[in-house]
Amino acid sequence: MSSANQTTDHEEIRRWIEEREGTPSRVKDSGEGGILRVDFGEQEENLEPMEWDDFFSVFEKSDLAFLHQDRTADGKLSRFSKFVSRS
């Protein structure tokens, strides 16, 4: 697997997600703010889409960073990502 990068830059995160046709989302019924996810393709039943402003508001309040991989080891566009604590 190719190495992963970590960022808190909103524009970089948005660009990465949109390049992969992802949608900012959260897990349904996951409490205040919610658990952030990126939904790719057909909407998953347990996820609900979010507006970018709401998504980044939860991202900041939860003190998260975005861990992502740009390319797989064989050079293909990667969809690997996860949200991690900044600390």
PyMOL Python script that loads the backbone (N, CA, C, O; Angstrom):
from pymol import cmd

cmd.read_pdbstr("""\
ATOM      1  N   MET A   1       0.837  -1.170   0.000  1.00  0.00           N
ATOM      2  CA  MET A   1       0.000   0.000   0.000  1.00  0.00           C
ATOM      3  C   MET A   1       0.888   1.241   0.000  1.00  0.00           C
ATOM      4  O   MET A   1       1.921   1.267   0.669  1.00  0.00           O
ATOM      5  N   SER A   2       0.498   2.246  -0.732  1.00  0.00           N
ATOM      6  CA  SER A   2       1.197   3.518  -0.781  1.00  0.00           C
ATOM      7  C   SER A   2       0.975   4.266   0.528  1.00  0.00           C
ATOM      8  O   SER A   2       0.026   3.973   1.255  1.00  0.00           O
ATOM      9  N   SER A   3       1.834   5.219   0.833  1.00  0.00           N
ATOM     10  CA  SER A   3       1.727   5.940   2.097  1.00  0.00           C
ATOM     11  C   SER A   3       0.491   6.845   2.128  1.00  0.00           C
ATOM     12  O   SER A   3      -0.036   7.245   1.090  1.00  0.00           O
ATOM     13  N   ALA A   4       0.048   7.152   3.348  1.00  0.00           N
ATOM     14  CA  ALA A   4      -1.117   8.009   3.547  1.00  0.00           C
ATOM     15  C   ALA A   4      -0.656   9.379   4.030  1.00  0.00           C
ATOM     16  O   ALA A   4       0.399   9.511   4.650  1.00  0.00           O
ATOM     17  N   ASN A   5      -1.453  10.382   3.738  1.00  0.00           N
ATOM     18  CA  ASN A   5      -1.186  11.755   4.147  1.00  0.00           C
ATOM     19  C   ASN A   5      -2.250  12.191   5.143  1.00  0.00           C
ATOM     20  O   ASN A   5      -3.380  11.702   5.114  1.00  0.00           O
ATOM     21  N   GLN A   6      -1.882  13.108   6.018  1.00  0.00           N
ATOM     22  CA  GLN A   6      -2.833  13.630   6.994  1.00  0.00           C
ATOM     23  C   GLN A   6      -2.962  15.130   6.795  1.00  0.00           C
ATOM     24  O   GLN A   6      -1.967  15.825   6.591  1.00  0.00           O
ATOM     25  N   THR A   7      -4.200  15.629   6.855  1.00  0.00           N
ATOM     26  CA  THR A   7      -4.430  17.061   6.689  1.00  0.00           C
ATOM     27  C   THR A   7      -5.627  17.518   7.514  1.00  0.00           C
ATOM     28  O   THR A   7      -6.492  16.727   7.889  1.00  0.00           O
ATOM     29  N   THR A   8      -5.646  18.823   7.784  1.00  0.00           N
ATOM     30  CA  THR A   8      -6.814  19.468   8.387  1.00  0.00           C
ATOM     31  C   THR A   8      -7.323  20.571   7.469  1.00  0.00           C
ATOM     32  O   THR A   8      -8.266  21.278   7.822  1.00  0.00           O
ATOM     33  N   ASP A   9      -6.718  20.728   6.306  1.00  0.00           N
ATOM     34  CA  ASP A   9      -7.073  21.766   5.349  1.00  0.00           C
ATOM     35  C   ASP A   9      -8.402  21.438   4.660  1.00  0.00           C
ATOM     36  O   ASP A   9      -8.509  20.434   3.957  1.00  0.00           O
ATOM     37  N   HIS A  10      -9.399  22.278   4.862  1.00  0.00           N
ATOM     38  CA  HIS A  10     -10.745  22.012   4.342  1.00  0.00           C
ATOM     39  C   HIS A  10     -10.768  21.913   2.817  1.00  0.00           C
ATOM     40  O   HIS A  10     -11.431  21.035   2.265  1.00  0.00           O
ATOM     41  N   GLU A  11     -10.063  22.791   2.145  1.00  0.00           N
ATOM     42  CA  GLU A  11     -10.060  22.761   0.675  1.00  0.00           C
ATOM     43  C   GLU A  11      -9.409  21.483   0.138  1.00  0.00           C
ATOM     44  O   GLU A  11      -9.890  20.900  -0.834  1.00  0.00           O
ATOM     45  N   GLU A  12      -8.337  21.057   0.761  1.00  0.00           N
ATOM     46  CA  GLU A  12      -7.678  19.818   0.339  1.00  0.00           C
ATOM     47  C   GLU A  12      -8.597  18.609   0.549  1.00  0.00           C
ATOM     48  O   GLU A  12      -8.683  17.726  -0.304  1.00  0.00           O
ATOM     49  N   ILE A  13      -9.274  18.586   1.687  1.00  0.00           N
ATOM     50  CA  ILE A  13     -10.198  17.491   1.990  1.00  0.00           C
ATOM     51  C   ILE A  13     -11.350  17.479   0.987  1.00  0.00           C
ATOM     52  O   ILE A  13     -11.691  16.432   0.438  1.00  0.00           O
ATOM     53  N   ARG A  14     -11.937  18.629   0.755  1.00  0.00           N
ATOM     54  CA  ARG A  14     -13.066  18.722  -0.188  1.00  0.00           C
ATOM     55  C   ARG A  14     -12.636  18.300  -1.590  1.00  0.00           C
ATOM     56  O   ARG A  14     -13.348  17.548  -2.255  1.00  0.00           O
ATOM     57  N   ARG A  15     -11.476  18.778  -2.044  1.00  0.00           N
ATOM     58  CA  ARG A  15     -10.965  18.427  -3.376  1.00  0.00           C
ATOM     59  C   ARG A  15     -10.768  16.914  -3.491  1.00  0.00           C
ATOM     60  O   ARG A  15     -11.166  16.307  -4.486  1.00  0.00           O
ATOM     61  N   TRP A  16     -10.148  16.304  -2.463  1.00  0.00           N
ATOM     62  CA  TRP A  16      -9.878  14.866  -2.480  1.00  0.00           C
ATOM     63  C   TRP A  16     -11.194  14.088  -2.588  1.00  0.00           C
ATOM     64  O   TRP A  16     -11.303  13.166  -3.396  1.00  0.00           O
ATOM     65  N   ILE A  17     -12.184  14.452  -1.785  1.00  0.00           N
ATOM     66  CA  ILE A  17     -13.477  13.757  -1.780  1.00  0.00           C
ATOM     67  C   ILE A  17     -14.202  13.938  -3.111  1.00  0.00           C
ATOM     68  O   ILE A  17     -14.708  12.967  -3.674  1.00  0.00           O
ATOM     69  N   GLU A  18     -14.259  15.159  -3.615  1.00  0.00           N
ATOM     70  CA  GLU A  18     -14.974  15.423  -4.863  1.00  0.00           C
ATOM     71  C   GLU A  18     -14.298  14.772  -6.068  1.00  0.00           C
ATOM     72  O   GLU A  18     -14.986  14.342  -6.993  1.00  0.00           O
ATOM     73  N   GLU A  19     -12.968  14.691  -6.079  1.00  0.00           N
ATOM     74  CA  GLU A  19     -12.261  14.017  -7.181  1.00  0.00           C
ATOM     75  C   GLU A  19     -12.643  12.541  -7.280  1.00  0.00           C
ATOM     76  O   GLU A  19     -12.540  11.938  -8.348  1.00  0.00           O
ATOM     77  N   ARG A  20     -13.076  11.974  -6.180  1.00  0.00           N
ATOM     78  CA  ARG A  20     -13.453  10.558  -6.130  1.00  0.00           C
ATOM     79  C   ARG A  20     -14.968  10.377  -6.120  1.00  0.00           C
ATOM     80  O   ARG A  20     -15.476   9.293  -5.833  1.00  0.00           O
ATOM     81  N   GLU A  21     -15.676  11.457  -6.437  1.00  0.00           N
ATOM     82  CA  GLU A  21     -17.144  11.463  -6.492  1.00  0.00           C
ATOM     83  C   GLU A  21     -17.775  11.040  -5.174  1.00  0.00           C
ATOM     84  O   GLU A  21     -18.795  10.351  -5.149  1.00  0.00           O
ATOM     85  N   GLY A  22     -17.154  11.463  -4.082  1.00  0.00           N
ATOM     86  CA  GLY A  22     -17.668  11.175  -2.751  1.00  0.00           C
ATOM     87  C   GLY A  22     -18.609  12.259  -2.266  1.00  0.00           C
ATOM     88  O   GLY A  22     -18.658  13.357  -2.820  1.00  0.00           O
ATOM     89  N   THR A  23     -19.354  11.932  -1.225  1.00  0.00           N
ATOM     90  CA  THR A  23     -20.309  12.842  -0.611  1.00  0.00           C
ATOM     91  C   THR A  23     -19.998  12.939   0.881  1.00  0.00           C
ATOM     92  O   THR A  23     -19.847  11.912   1.542  1.00  0.00           O
ATOM     93  N   PRO A  24     -19.899  14.164   1.429  1.00  0.00           N
ATOM     94  CA  PRO A  24     -19.719  14.285   2.874  1.00  0.00           C
ATOM     95  C   PRO A  24     -20.970  13.763   3.573  1.00  0.00           C
ATOM     96  O   PRO A  24     -22.090  14.149   3.237  1.00  0.00           O
ATOM     97  N   SER A  25     -20.765  12.882   4.548  1.00  0.00           N
ATOM     98  CA  SER A  25     -21.895  12.206   5.188  1.00  0.00           C
ATOM     99  C   SER A  25     -21.614  11.977   6.663  1.00  0.00           C
ATOM    100  O   SER A  25     -20.504  12.186   7.152  1.00  0.00           O
ATOM    101  N   ARG A  26     -22.667  11.536   7.357  1.00  0.00           N
ATOM    102  CA  ARG A  26     -22.523  11.118   8.752  1.00  0.00           C
ATOM    103  C   ARG A  26     -23.377   9.879   8.972  1.00  0.00           C
ATOM    104  O   ARG A  26     -24.328   9.618   8.235  1.00  0.00           O
ATOM    105  N   VAL A  27     -23.022   9.131   9.991  1.00  0.00           N
ATOM    106  CA  VAL A  27     -23.790   7.945  10.351  1.00  0.00           C
ATOM    107  C   VAL A  27     -25.108   8.412  10.953  1.00  0.00           C
ATOM    108  O   VAL A  27     -25.120   9.269  11.837  1.00  0.00           O
ATOM    109  N   LYS A  28     -26.222   7.850  10.476  1.00  0.00           N
ATOM    110  CA  LYS A  28     -27.542   8.201  11.006  1.00  0.00           C
ATOM    111  C   LYS A  28     -27.613   7.847  12.485  1.00  0.00           C
ATOM    112  O   LYS A  28     -27.036   6.856  12.932  1.00  0.00           O
ATOM    113  N   ASP A  29     -28.332   8.678  13.233  1.00  0.00           N
ATOM    114  CA  ASP A  29     -28.583   8.445  14.658  1.00  0.00           C
ATOM    115  C   ASP A  29     -27.287   8.262  15.455  1.00  0.00           C
ATOM    116  O   ASP A  29     -27.221   7.425  16.355  1.00  0.00           O
ATOM    117  N   SER A  30     -26.251   9.053  15.119  1.00  0.00           N
ATOM    118  CA  SER A  30     -24.971   8.900  15.821  1.00  0.00           C
ATOM    119  C   SER A  30     -24.722  10.012  16.837  1.00  0.00           C
ATOM    120  O   SER A  30     -23.580  10.275  17.213  1.00  0.00           O
ATOM    121  N   GLY A  31     -25.792  10.658  17.276  1.00  0.00           N
ATOM    122  CA  GLY A  31     -25.653  11.667  18.316  1.00  0.00           C
ATOM    123  C   GLY A  31     -25.371  13.046  17.771  1.00  0.00           C
ATOM    124  O   GLY A  31     -25.417  13.282  16.564  1.00  0.00           O
ATOM    125  N   GLU A  32     -25.076  13.963  18.697  1.00  0.00           N
ATOM    126  CA  GLU A  32     -24.836  15.361  18.328  1.00  0.00           C
ATOM    127  C   GLU A  32     -23.655  15.462  17.368  1.00  0.00           C
ATOM    128  O   GLU A  32     -22.564  14.968  17.652  1.00  0.00           O
ATOM    129  N   GLY A  33     -23.885  16.099  16.247  1.00  0.00           N
ATOM    130  CA  GLY A  33     -22.834  16.226  15.241  1.00  0.00           C
ATOM    131  C   GLY A  33     -22.731  15.008  14.362  1.00  0.00           C
ATOM    132  O   GLY A  33     -22.784  15.106  13.136  1.00  0.00           O
ATOM    133  N   GLY A  34     -22.586  13.877  14.981  1.00  0.00           N
ATOM    134  CA  GLY A  34     -22.532  12.632  14.240  1.00  0.00           C
ATOM    135  C   GLY A  34     -21.121  12.123  14.004  1.00  0.00           C
ATOM    136  O   GLY A  34     -20.139  12.804  14.295  1.00  0.00           O
ATOM    137  N   ILE A  35     -21.044  10.934  13.482  1.00  0.00           N
ATOM    138  CA  ILE A  35     -19.784  10.300  13.115  1.00  0.00           C
ATOM    139  C   ILE A  35     -19.595  10.522  11.625  1.00  0.00           C
ATOM    140  O   ILE A  35     -20.399  10.054  10.819  1.00  0.00           O
ATOM    141  N   LEU A  36     -18.542  11.230  11.255  1.00  0.00           N
ATOM    142  CA  LEU A  36     -18.315  11.587   9.862  1.00  0.00           C
ATOM    143  C   LEU A  36     -17.855  10.397   9.026  1.00  0.00           C
ATOM    144  O   LEU A  36     -17.113   9.529   9.485  1.00  0.00           O
ATOM    145  N   ARG A  37     -18.322  10.393   7.790  1.00  0.00           N
ATOM    146  CA  ARG A  37     -17.933   9.384   6.801  1.00  0.00           C
ATOM    147  C   ARG A  37     -17.920  10.046   5.429  1.00  0.00           C
ATOM    148  O   ARG A  37     -18.476  11.129   5.247  1.00  0.00           O
ATOM    149  N   VAL A  38     -17.280   9.387   4.466  1.00  0.00           N
ATOM    150  CA  VAL A  38     -17.357   9.781   3.070  1.00  0.00           C
ATOM    151  C   VAL A  38     -18.111   8.668   2.367  1.00  0.00           C
ATOM    152  O   VAL A  38     -17.731   7.501   2.459  1.00  0.00           O
ATOM    153  N   ASP A  39     -19.171   9.022   1.670  1.00  0.00           N
ATOM    154  CA  ASP A  39     -19.976   8.037   0.956  1.00  0.00           C
ATOM    155  C   ASP A  39     -19.609   8.103  -0.527  1.00  0.00           C
ATOM    156  O   ASP A  39     -19.661   9.170  -1.139  1.00  0.00           O
ATOM    157  N   PHE A  40     -19.242   6.963  -1.095  1.00  0.00           N
ATOM    158  CA  PHE A  40     -18.873   6.882  -2.502  1.00  0.00           C
ATOM    159  C   PHE A  40     -19.949   6.108  -3.257  1.00  0.00           C
ATOM    160  O   PHE A  40     -20.390   5.045  -2.820  1.00  0.00           O
ATOM    161  N   GLY A  41     -20.365   6.656  -4.394  1.00  0.00           N
ATOM    162  CA  GLY A  41     -21.332   5.947  -5.232  1.00  0.00           C
ATOM    163  C   GLY A  41     -22.733   6.025  -4.684  1.00  0.00           C
ATOM    164  O   GLY A  41     -23.182   7.078  -4.231  1.00  0.00           O
ATOM    165  N   GLU A  42     -23.415   4.910  -4.729  1.00  0.00           N
ATOM    166  CA  GLU A  42     -24.806   4.835  -4.276  1.00  0.00           C
ATOM    167  C   GLU A  42     -24.886   5.064  -2.767  1.00  0.00           C
ATOM    168  O   GLU A  42     -24.102   4.497  -2.005  1.00  0.00           O
ATOM    169  N   GLN A  43     -25.842   5.902  -2.338  1.00  0.00           N
ATOM    170  CA  GLN A  43     -25.981   6.259  -0.927  1.00  0.00           C
ATOM    171  C   GLN A  43     -26.173   5.019  -0.056  1.00  0.00           C
ATOM    172  O   GLN A  43     -27.074   4.215  -0.297  1.00  0.00           O
ATOM    173  N   GLU A  44     -25.312   4.870   0.964  1.00  0.00           N
ATOM    174  CA  GLU A  44     -25.452   3.760   1.908  1.00  0.00           C
ATOM    175  C   GLU A  44     -26.627   4.031   2.834  1.00  0.00           C
ATOM    176  O   GLU A  44     -26.863   5.173   3.227  1.00  0.00           O
ATOM    177  N   GLU A  45     -27.352   2.998   3.176  1.00  0.00           N
ATOM    178  CA  GLU A  45     -28.566   3.121   3.973  1.00  0.00           C
ATOM    179  C   GLU A  45     -28.318   3.725   5.352  1.00  0.00           C
ATOM    180  O   GLU A  45     -29.164   4.463   5.857  1.00  0.00           O
ATOM    181  N   ASN A  46     -27.174   3.428   5.973  1.00  0.00           N
ATOM    182  CA  ASN A  46     -26.916   3.914   7.331  1.00  0.00           C
ATOM    183  C   ASN A  46     -26.248   5.299   7.361  1.00  0.00           C
ATOM    184  O   ASN A  46     -25.902   5.796   8.432  1.00  0.00           O
ATOM    185  N   LEU A  47     -26.066   5.923   6.176  1.00  0.00           N
ATOM    186  CA  LEU A  47     -25.450   7.244   6.110  1.00  0.00           C
ATOM    187  C   LEU A  47     -26.432   8.273   5.583  1.00  0.00           C
ATOM    188  O   LEU A  47     -27.325   7.960   4.795  1.00  0.00           O
ATOM    189  N   GLU A  48     -26.249   9.517   6.034  1.00  0.00           N
ATOM    190  CA  GLU A  48     -27.033  10.622   5.503  1.00  0.00           C
ATOM    191  C   GLU A  48     -26.077  11.706   5.022  1.00  0.00           C
ATOM    192  O   GLU A  48     -25.091  12.012   5.693  1.00  0.00           O
ATOM    193  N   PRO A  49     -26.370  12.290   3.849  1.00  0.00           N
ATOM    194  CA  PRO A  49     -25.487  13.324   3.309  1.00  0.00           C
ATOM    195  C   PRO A  49     -25.538  14.593   4.154  1.00  0.00           C
ATOM    196  O   PRO A  49     -26.527  14.865   4.835  1.00  0.00           O
ATOM    197  N   MET A  50     -24.455  15.363   4.097  1.00  0.00           N
ATOM    198  CA  MET A  50     -24.348  16.618   4.832  1.00  0.00           C
ATOM    199  C   MET A  50     -23.912  17.725   3.875  1.00  0.00           C
ATOM    200  O   MET A  50     -23.282  17.464   2.850  1.00  0.00           O
ATOM    201  N   GLU A  51     -24.251  18.944   4.219  1.00  0.00           N
ATOM    202  CA  GLU A  51     -23.714  20.100   3.524  1.00  0.00           C
ATOM    203  C   GLU A  51     -22.262  20.267   3.976  1.00  0.00           C
ATOM    204  O   GLU A  51     -21.903  19.897   5.094  1.00  0.00           O
ATOM    205  N   TRP A  52     -21.438  20.824   3.097  1.00  0.00           N
ATOM    206  CA  TRP A  52     -20.020  20.980   3.421  1.00  0.00           C
ATOM    207  C   TRP A  52     -19.811  21.808   4.692  1.00  0.00           C
ATOM    208  O   TRP A  52     -18.965  21.452   5.512  1.00  0.00           O
ATOM    209  N   ASP A  53     -20.552  22.895   4.879  1.00  0.00           N
ATOM    210  CA  ASP A  53     -20.369  23.731   6.070  1.00  0.00           C
ATOM    211  C   ASP A  53     -20.653  22.949   7.349  1.00  0.00           C
ATOM    212  O   ASP A  53     -19.912  23.073   8.324  1.00  0.00           O
ATOM    213  N   ASP A  54     -21.711  22.149   7.357  1.00  0.00           N
ATOM    214  CA  ASP A  54     -22.046  21.329   8.522  1.00  0.00           C
ATOM    215  C   ASP A  54     -20.985  20.262   8.752  1.00  0.00           C
ATOM    216  O   ASP A  54     -20.591  20.001   9.888  1.00  0.00           O
ATOM    217  N   PHE A  55     -20.530  19.654   7.673  1.00  0.00           N
ATOM    218  CA  PHE A  55     -19.499  18.622   7.730  1.00  0.00           C
ATOM    219  C   PHE A  55     -18.233  19.172   8.402  1.00  0.00           C
ATOM    220  O   PHE A  55     -17.693  18.554   9.319  1.00  0.00           O
ATOM    221  N   PHE A  56     -17.768  20.338   7.939  1.00  0.00           N
ATOM    222  CA  PHE A  56     -16.549  20.900   8.492  1.00  0.00           C
ATOM    223  C   PHE A  56     -16.746  21.461   9.897  1.00  0.00           C
ATOM    224  O   PHE A  56     -15.790  21.531  10.669  1.00  0.00           O
ATOM    225  N   SER A  57     -17.956  21.858  10.237  1.00  0.00           N
ATOM    226  CA  SER A  57     -18.245  22.284  11.600  1.00  0.00           C
ATOM    227  C   SER A  57     -18.051  21.111  12.566  1.00  0.00           C
ATOM    228  O   SER A  57     -17.416  21.266  13.609  1.00  0.00           O
ATOM    229  N   VAL A  58     -18.593  19.949  12.225  1.00  0.00           N
ATOM    230  CA  VAL A  58     -18.419  18.748  13.047  1.00  0.00           C
ATOM    231  C   VAL A  58     -16.943  18.344  13.063  1.00  0.00           C
ATOM    232  O   VAL A  58     -16.414  17.965  14.108  1.00  0.00           O
ATOM    233  N   PHE A  59     -16.285  18.421  11.921  1.00  0.00           N
ATOM    234  CA  PHE A  59     -14.868  18.087  11.795  1.00  0.00           C
ATOM    235  C   PHE A  59     -14.035  18.906  12.789  1.00  0.00           C
ATOM    236  O   PHE A  59     -13.178  18.360  13.483  1.00  0.00           O
ATOM    237  N   GLU A  60     -14.290  20.204  12.852  1.00  0.00           N
ATOM    238  CA  GLU A  60     -13.531  21.079  13.752  1.00  0.00           C
ATOM    239  C   GLU A  60     -13.907  20.860  15.216  1.00  0.00           C
ATOM    240  O   GLU A  60     -13.027  20.782  16.074  1.00  0.00           O
ATOM    241  N   LYS A  61     -15.206  20.759  15.511  1.00  0.00           N
ATOM    242  CA  LYS A  61     -15.648  20.555  16.896  1.00  0.00           C
ATOM    243  C   LYS A  61     -15.133  19.239  17.462  1.00  0.00           C
ATOM    244  O   LYS A  61     -14.908  19.118  18.666  1.00  0.00           O
ATOM    245  N   SER A  62     -14.949  18.255  16.587  1.00  0.00           N
ATOM    246  CA  SER A  62     -14.470  16.943  17.021  1.00  0.00           C
ATOM    247  C   SER A  62     -12.945  16.850  17.022  1.00  0.00           C
ATOM    248  O   SER A  62     -12.379  15.817  17.379  1.00  0.00           O
ATOM    249  N   ASP A  63     -12.284  17.942  16.617  1.00  0.00           N
ATOM    250  CA  ASP A  63     -10.816  18.017  16.597  1.00  0.00           C
ATOM    251  C   ASP A  63     -10.212  16.877  15.774  1.00  0.00           C
ATOM    252  O   ASP A  63      -9.321  16.161  16.231  1.00  0.00           O
ATOM    253  N   LEU A  64     -10.723  16.730  14.547  1.00  0.00           N
ATOM    254  CA  LEU A  64     -10.305  15.638  13.676  1.00  0.00           C
ATOM    255  C   LEU A  64      -9.279  16.078  12.641  1.00  0.00           C
ATOM    256  O   LEU A  64      -9.128  17.264  12.347  1.00  0.00           O
ATOM    257  N   ALA A  65      -8.584  15.093  12.102  1.00  0.00           N
ATOM    258  CA  ALA A  65      -7.719  15.243  10.937  1.00  0.00           C
ATOM    259  C   ALA A  65      -8.182  14.211   9.923  1.00  0.00           C
ATOM    260  O   ALA A  65      -8.824  13.223  10.281  1.00  0.00           O
ATOM    261  N   PHE A  66      -7.856  14.439   8.663  1.00  0.00           N
ATOM    262  CA  PHE A  66      -8.263  13.551   7.572  1.00  0.00           C
ATOM    263  C   PHE A  66      -7.033  12.800   7.071  1.00  0.00           C
ATOM    264  O   PHE A  66      -6.094  13.401   6.548  1.00  0.00           O
ATOM    265  N   LEU A  67      -7.051  11.488   7.236  1.00  0.00           N
ATOM    266  CA  LEU A  67      -5.978  10.615   6.775  1.00  0.00           C
ATOM    267  C   LEU A  67      -6.426  10.032   5.442  1.00  0.00           C
ATOM    268  O   LEU A  67      -7.507   9.450   5.352  1.00  0.00           O
ATOM    269  N   HIS A  68      -5.605  10.182   4.408  1.00  0.00           N
ATOM    270  CA  HIS A  68      -6.025   9.737   3.081  1.00  0.00           C
ATOM    271  C   HIS A  68      -4.831   9.306   2.237  1.00  0.00           C
ATOM    272  O   HIS A  68      -3.691   9.702   2.477  1.00  0.00           O
ATOM    273  N   GLN A  69      -5.131   8.498   1.264  1.00  0.00           N
ATOM    274  CA  GLN A  69      -4.130   8.008   0.326  1.00  0.00           C
ATOM    275  C   GLN A  69      -4.501   8.526  -1.058  1.00  0.00           C
ATOM    276  O   GLN A  69      -5.646   8.377  -1.483  1.00  0.00           O
ATOM    277  N   ASP A  70      -3.560   9.128  -1.761  1.00  0.00           N
ATOM    278  CA  ASP A  70      -3.844   9.658  -3.090  1.00  0.00           C
ATOM    279  C   ASP A  70      -3.866   8.567  -4.150  1.00  0.00           C
ATOM    280  O   ASP A  70      -4.764   8.536  -4.991  1.00  0.00           O
ATOM    281  N   ARG A  71      -2.888   7.676  -4.118  1.00  0.00           N
ATOM    282  CA  ARG A  71      -2.765   6.614  -5.122  1.00  0.00           C
ATOM    283  C   ARG A  71      -2.452   5.290  -4.438  1.00  0.00           C
ATOM    284  O   ARG A  71      -1.807   5.256  -3.390  1.00  0.00           O
ATOM    285  N   THR A  72      -2.912   4.213  -5.037  1.00  0.00           N
ATOM    286  CA  THR A  72      -2.568   2.880  -4.554  1.00  0.00           C
ATOM    287  C   THR A  72      -1.125   2.574  -4.957  1.00  0.00           C
ATOM    288  O   THR A  72      -0.521   3.333  -5.715  1.00  0.00           O
ATOM    289  N   ALA A  73      -0.581   1.486  -4.464  1.00  0.00           N
ATOM    290  CA  ALA A  73       0.793   1.100  -4.785  1.00  0.00           C
ATOM    291  C   ALA A  73       0.993   0.911  -6.283  1.00  0.00           C
ATOM    292  O   ALA A  73       2.093   1.126  -6.793  1.00  0.00           O
ATOM    293  N   ASP A  74      -0.060   0.510  -6.993  1.00  0.00           N
ATOM    294  CA  ASP A  74       0.066   0.315  -8.442  1.00  0.00           C
ATOM    295  C   ASP A  74      -0.332   1.562  -9.244  1.00  0.00           C
ATOM    296  O   ASP A  74      -0.482   1.492 -10.464  1.00  0.00           O
ATOM    297  N   GLY A  75      -0.504   2.711  -8.554  1.00  0.00           N
ATOM    298  CA  GLY A  75      -0.735   3.982  -9.233  1.00  0.00           C
ATOM    299  C   GLY A  75      -2.173   4.367  -9.499  1.00  0.00           C
ATOM    300  O   GLY A  75      -2.427   5.428 -10.069  1.00  0.00           O
ATOM    301  N   LYS A  76      -3.121   3.536  -9.103  1.00  0.00           N
ATOM    302  CA  LYS A  76      -4.530   3.858  -9.321  1.00  0.00           C
ATOM    303  C   LYS A  76      -5.024   4.839  -8.262  1.00  0.00           C
ATOM    304  O   LYS A  76      -4.475   4.907  -7.163  1.00  0.00           O
ATOM    305  N   LEU A  77      -6.069   5.600  -8.602  1.00  0.00           N
ATOM    306  CA  LEU A  77      -6.678   6.539  -7.677  1.00  0.00           C
ATOM    307  C   LEU A  77      -7.214   5.767  -6.467  1.00  0.00           C
ATOM    308  O   LEU A  77      -7.963   4.803  -6.622  1.00  0.00           O
ATOM    309  N   SER A  78      -6.830   6.191  -5.279  1.00  0.00           N
ATOM    310  CA  SER A  78      -7.232   5.489  -4.058  1.00  0.00           C
ATOM    311  C   SER A  78      -8.432   6.165  -3.410  1.00  0.00           C
ATOM    312  O   SER A  78      -8.587   7.383  -3.499  1.00  0.00           O
ATOM    313  N   ARG A  79      -9.271   5.386  -2.767  1.00  0.00           N
ATOM    314  CA  ARG A  79     -10.390   5.899  -1.970  1.00  0.00           C
ATOM    315  C   ARG A  79     -10.153   5.677  -0.477  1.00  0.00           C
ATOM    316  O   ARG A  79     -11.052   5.903   0.333  1.00  0.00           O
ATOM    317  N   PHE A  80      -8.956   5.239  -0.111  1.00  0.00           N
ATOM    318  CA  PHE A  80      -8.673   5.007   1.313  1.00  0.00           C
ATOM    319  C   PHE A  80      -8.675   6.328   2.059  1.00  0.00           C
ATOM    320  O   PHE A  80      -7.967   7.266   1.693  1.00  0.00           O
ATOM    321  N   SER A  81      -9.481   6.388   3.111  1.00  0.00           N
ATOM    322  CA  SER A  81      -9.493   7.560   3.980  1.00  0.00           C
ATOM    323  C   SER A  81     -10.114   7.191   5.320  1.00  0.00           C
ATOM    324  O   SER A  81     -10.874   6.229   5.431  1.00  0.00           O
ATOM    325  N   LYS A  82      -9.773   7.974   6.324  1.00  0.00           N
ATOM    326  CA  LYS A  82     -10.453   7.859   7.614  1.00  0.00           C
ATOM    327  C   LYS A  82     -10.207   9.122   8.416  1.00  0.00           C
ATOM    328  O   LYS A  82      -9.256   9.864   8.168  1.00  0.00           O
ATOM    329  N   PHE A  83     -11.069   9.347   9.366  1.00  0.00           N
ATOM    330  CA  PHE A  83     -10.956  10.497  10.242  1.00  0.00           C
ATOM    331  C   PHE A  83     -10.269  10.046  11.524  1.00  0.00           C
ATOM    332  O   PHE A  83     -10.641   9.032  12.116  1.00  0.00           O
ATOM    333  N   VAL A  84      -9.257  10.814  11.948  1.00  0.00           N
ATOM    334  CA  VAL A  84      -8.483  10.472  13.136  1.00  0.00           C
ATOM    335  C   VAL A  84      -8.395  11.687  14.037  1.00  0.00           C
ATOM    336  O   VAL A  84      -8.602  12.817  13.597  1.00  0.00           O
ATOM    337  N   SER A  85      -8.090  11.450  15.278  1.00  0.00           N
ATOM    338  CA  SER A  85      -7.908  12.540  16.237  1.00  0.00           C
ATOM    339  C   SER A  85      -6.639  13.315  15.898  1.00  0.00           C
ATOM    340  O   SER A  85      -5.632  12.730  15.498  1.00  0.00           O
ATOM    341  N   ARG A  86      -6.694  14.625  16.059  1.00  0.00           N
ATOM    342  CA  ARG A  86      -5.509  15.456  15.806  1.00  0.00           C
ATOM    343  C   ARG A  86      -4.438  15.250  16.860  1.00  0.00           C
ATOM    344  O   ARG A  86      -3.259  15.489  16.601  1.00  0.00           O
ATOM    345  N   SER A  87      -4.832  14.810  18.041  1.00  0.00           N
ATOM    346  CA  SER A  87      -3.831  14.662  19.114  1.00  0.00           C
ATOM    347  C   SER A  87      -3.186  13.307  19.143  1.00  0.00           C
ATOM    348  O   SER A  87      -2.331  13.049  19.990  1.00  0.00           O
TER     349      SER A  87
END
""", "prot")
cmd.dss("prot")
cmd.show_as("cartoon", "prot")
cmd.util.cbc("prot")
cmd.orient("prot")
